[in-house]
Amino acid sequence: MNLWCRDYWRLFVGLFVCGTAALEAQTLVTNGSFEIGVGQPAPANFISYGVGSTALTGWTIVSDELALLNGDFQFSGNIGTVPSHGSFYLDLAGITDAAPHGGVQQGITTVPGTAYRLSFDLGTGSGASAGPVSLLASAGATSASFINSNTIANWTTFNLDFVAASTTTLITLQGISAPAGNWYIGLDNVSVVTVPEPSVAGLLGAGLGVLGLLAYRRRLCR
């Protein structure tokens, strides 16, 4: 490899690493996959938590009871569900399977005026736990409802962007509705990260541009 190619290759690697590191910010949510807590159930089993419970580390149960499931949980009349991340996940319909449904809430440390992205997986099952199911996500004063309409076991990732108004932002994820007789509103893999600044995207774009230039000038590197 000649000197020209070597120098530009180093430039590309540097830009790409810097941009990627900035994009891969660590989540601000504690216990986003519900892996840590009191009374975790055995595999293929569940446990119910009531309103006000803090048994799930970092979270407070709100609105109504919900269930923590472990592994491949089999509901009567369907093919069962599995977590989208880790070993545990929530059923916001709980054991009552009737509205109002349960939810979880957590305060996270934020910087006022900074943009963030709340992400989560909303799950459906099959048969008696088929979609559509819906969930209300809130981050401070920003909120929106989300629907997973799948009629088979499925996890769909949704995002809610918000700008922090204070040093602490309250995150809430609460089940809204499910078809009559539905036994399940799945929730897993919750995270909050900062939204990349345009300059970060520019770093990645510059790195990719250099890569394209290297490909165009590949004959010089032989």
N, C-alpha and C positions, 0 to 999 in steps of 0.2 A: 504494500500500500504506500503511495507516495505521500509527501508532506501535505499537499493540498487536501487530499482525502482524509488524512488522519486528523488534521485540525478541524475540519468541518464535522467529522464524525464525533469528535469530542464535544463540539458545540451542540450538536443535536442531542447527545446523551445528557448533557448538562441541563438544557432547556426542558427536556422531557421529564427528567427526574424531579426538577424543581416544580414543574406544573402538576405532575402526578401527586407529589407529596402534599401540595396545597389542596388538591381536590379530595384526597383521602383523609379528611378531617375525622377525628375521633368523635363518636356519638356522645352527646351530652346527657342522654337518657341512662339511668341506672336500671340494670336488670331488664333490658328491652325484650329479651326472649323468655322471661319469667322462669329462669333456671334456678333462682335462689329464693328460698323462703321457708316458712314453717309448715310442716305437714305435707310435704310433697308426696303425691300418691305413687304407688307401685306401678310398673309398666302395665299398659292396657287398663288403667284404672283412672279414677277422678276423685277430686275433693271439692267441696263447696265452701266458698267464703262469703260471709254476709257483709252488708253495708257498714262501712267504717273500719273494716278489717285492714290491718297493715301487715298481714302475714307474708305477703309477697314483697320482698325487699325493695324499697324505693317507691312502692305504689300504695295508694289508698283506694279501697273499693267504694264506688259511688252508685247511686240510683237504685240498684237492686242486687241480689246475690248473683254470683257467677261461679263457674266451675273451672278448675285447673285440670287439664287432661295430660296424660303421660303416654307417649308413644302412639301406637296404632290402636286408637280407641274405636271399638265397634258399637255402632248404634243399631238397634233393632230395625231391620228392614232396609239397611243400606250396606255399602261396601266399606264403610269406616273412613276415618280421617287420620292424617299424620301431621306432625308439626312441620312448618316451613323452615324452621331454624332451631337447632338444638333438640332437646328431648321433651320440652313442655310447651303448651300453648293454652289459650283461654277459649272457653265457650261462654260468650256473653249472654246467651239465653239461659245459662245455668241449669239447675234441675227443675225449676218451675216451668220453663218453656213458655212463658207468657209475659206480655208487656206489663209494666215497664221492664226493660232489660238492663243488665248490669253494665258497669263501666269501670275504668281505672283512671286514676288521676295522679300526676306527679309534678312538682315544681322543679324547674331546671334553672341553672344560672345562665343569664344571657347579658349581652351588652346592648344598651339602648341604641336604637337606630341601625342595628346590624340585621341583615337578612338571614333567615334560617329556613331550613326545609324539614318538616316533619314527615317521616315515611313509616308505613306500616303495611302488613299483609292482612287482608281481609279474606276469610275462608268460607267456602261452602262444602257441603258433603253431597251425598247422593240419597235417593229414596226419601226417607223421612227427614233428612237434613239438607235437602236440595235448596238452591237459591231460587229467586233472588233474596239476598239479605242486605241490610243497609246499616251504616254506622255513621255517627256524628263525631267528627274530629274537631277539636278546638285547641288553639294555642293563643293564650291571652284573649284579645278581642276578635281574633280571626277565627272563623269556623266555616265548615262546609260538610255536607253529607255525601257519602260515597256508597255505591251499590256494586255488589258482585252478583251478576245474574246467572252464573253457571249452574247447571242442574246436575253436574257431577262433581266429585271431590276436586276442589281447585283452590289455589291461593293466588290472589291478584294483589300486586303492590300498588299502593296509592300514595300521592304526595300532597302536602299542604304547605305552601310557602307563606311565611309571615315575617314581619319586621318587629323586633322586640321593642316594647315601650318602657321596660324597666329592667332592673338587674335580676329579677326573678320572673319567669313566665310559667304559667300554669298550663300543663298539657292534659287534655281530657279526651278519652276515646270511649264512646258509649254506644251500645247496640241500640238501633232504632226499631227495626221491624224485620219480620221474616214471614213467609207464607203460613197460613193457618196449619197448625200441627207440626211446624218446623221445630226441630229440637236443637238447632245449632247455629251460632254466629261466631265464626272463628276469628281470633286475633293473635298475631305473633309478629316477631321481628320489628319492634318499634325502635325508631332512632330519630335523633335530631342532629343535624350538622349545619354548619354555616354554608350559605350559598356562595359559590366561587365568585370572586371579583372578576370583572372583564379582563383585568391585567393577567389573571391566572390563565384564562382561556387563551389569551394572546400568547402566553409562553408555550402552551401546547401547540397552538397553531404555527408558531414560529418553528418549533421543533419538527413538526410534520412537513413544513415547507422545506426545511433543510434536508429532510429525508428524501423528498421528491427531487430536490436538486442533485443529491447524491446519486439517485437512480438515473437521472437524466445524464449525468456526467460519469456513469459507471465505467465507461471505457478508459477514463483517465486513471482509474484505480487499478487497472490491470498491470 
